[in-house]
Structures are given as structure tokens and as C-alpha cells.
Amino acid sequence: MPDSQEALLRQLLAGQAATQERLDHLARQTEAAQTDAREARDLGQRITTILEEQNIKARLEEMRTEQRQGLAELRQDVVAANTNLKREIADLDGRVRKLEDVQQQHVGVKAVAGWLAKHAPWIFTAFVSFAAGIGLKNGGAAG
């Protein structure tokens, strides 16, 4: 064989060896990718199985329902407390009005007694004696 044919044959064999090496490298990468894909598929199946066993979606729905019920109960409690508070405030307001009325009566009686003591002491003395007599009579009956 002539040198040019031999050189061409060597180049061809060297190119073929490089191509084979690249093919081997691609085969190893393909095998690694297939292994990774199998592991990912198996992991996905395990995760799916775990999630199905735990029934996450149904549990979340149950929790959501419980929270809604709790919120509704809290609202009812707040409404009831508010109603009770309004009723108690109205009762206290009535009591305060009664106390104010009694105070006004006392102020009026005191003003009348003061006027009588200043302008008609004899009527004031009679009134005080009458009140004392009633007090002794009631006090004696109670004792």
C-alpha cells in the first residue's frame, strides 16, 4: 500500500476510534439518565402513595370545615355577649335614672326643708317632729 492510502486508513481508524469513544460516552450518559429517570419515577410513586395514604386533601377539607364551625361558634358567642352587654347597660342606665330621680327628690326635700327653716321655722319644727315621731314609731315596731 502506498503511504497516502496507509495514512488515510490510519486517519479513518483514528476517526472511527474517536467516534466509538463518543458513542460509548453517550451510552454511559444514556444509561445514567435512564437510572435517574427510574429513581425519579419510583420516588414520585412513593410520594403519591404516601399522600394518598395520608389523604391530605380530605384532612385539609376537614380542618377547613372545623375552622368554619369554630368561627361560626365564635360569632354566636360574640353576638350573645354583645346582646347581654346591651341588656346590662340598659339595666344599669335604668338604675342610674332611678338613682338620679331619688337624688333629685332629696335635693327637692332639702331645698323645701331649708326654705321652711329660713322662712317658716314653726312649720319646719312641726315637720321634723312629725318625721321623728314616724321614725320612732317605725323603729319601735321594727325593733
LINTA-V849081 format. One record per pair of residues at least 12 apart in sequence whose ideal C-beta (glycine too) atoms are under 10 Angstrom apart, sorted by the first residue. I is the first residue (numbers start at 1). J is the second residue. If there is no record, write none. Layout:
# LINTA-V849081
i=(I & I)
j=(J & J)
This chain:
# LINTA-V849081
i=(112 & 112 & 113 & 113 & 113 & 116)
j=(124 & 127 & 127 & 128 & 131 & 128)
